[in-house]
């Protein structure tokens, strides 16, 4: 399959090195072809093709979405006034670690 025996009769070190590189390349191509045709693990690529179009949501954006949902739920269920909601938000953010506060307000973190 790889034809290692009798293929190269050179005594030059450069020629032997080139021959080995060609044989390795041939082996990698054959291994890739075999995996594409016979190995079931290549079906995993299907997943990446299907979700490739979905945009990645950043950590900052996801934290903002969660905070907006929390505020809407607090206002709807507990019937909090805007002043109470502002006080709750300030207290909540004060209890967060610094990296989360910076993620909630990236414009302040950059300043």
N, C-alpha and C positions, 0 to 999 in steps of 0.2 A: 504494500500500500504506500509506504513512504519511500521505497527504493533507496535505502541507505547503503546497501552493499553493492559495490561495483559501479556506483554512479560517478564518483569523483576519484581520479587516480593521481591528482596533483600532489607534489611534495612541497609546494609553496604554502607558507603559513597564511598568507593573505587569501589565497584561493580556498584553503580549507575553512577559514573563518567565514568567508562569503558563502560557501556551500552549507555550513551549519546554519547560518542565518536563513538561507533559502529553505532548508529542510524544516526549521522551526516555524517559519511563516506558512509553509504548506500544511504542517500539522495543525496550526491554529485555525486555518481555513477549513480543514476537514472536520475538526472538532466542532467548530461553529455550525457547519452545515449539518452535522449529525444531530446537534442539539436542536436546531430549528426544525428538523424533520421528525425526530423520534422522542424528544424529551418533553414531558408534560409541563415542566416548569416554565416553558416559554409562553404558556397561556396567561401568565401573570402580566405580560405586556398589554393584554387586552384591557386590564383595569386601568392602566395609565393612559391608554388611548381614550377610554370613556370619560375619565374625569379631567382630562387635560384642559378642557375648555373652562372649567370652573375657576374663577379667580380666587387667589389666595387671600384670605382675610387677615389683616395684620392684628397683632396683639392689641394695639391701641384702639383700633376700630372695634374689635370684639368686646373690649372692656367698656367702651362707650355705649355699645348696644345694650350690654347687661345693665349698666347704670341707668340708661333711659327706661328700660323695662321695669327696673326696680322703682324708679321714681313714679312712673305711671301707675304701678300696682299700689304703691303707698297712697297716692292721691285718690285712687278709685276706691280701694277697700277701706282704708282708715279715714277717708274724707279729711285729709290734712289740708290746712290752708297753705298758701304760697310761702308765708313767713315760716311756718312750721317745717315745711319741706326744705326751705333754704337752710334752716338751722340744723335739720337732720343731715342734710348733705354735707354741710361744713364739718359737723361732728364726725360723720362717717369717714370723710376724706382725711381728717386729722388722725384717725386711728390706723390708717393704711400705712404700709411701709413706703419709704421715699420713692422707690422705683415704680410703684403703682400710682402714686400721686403724680409723678412725672409722666406716666403713660396716659393718665386722664387729662392732663393739661400740658401737652408737648410744647406749646408756644411759651409757657412760663419756664419750662425746663431748659429751653434753648437760650433764654435770655440771661 
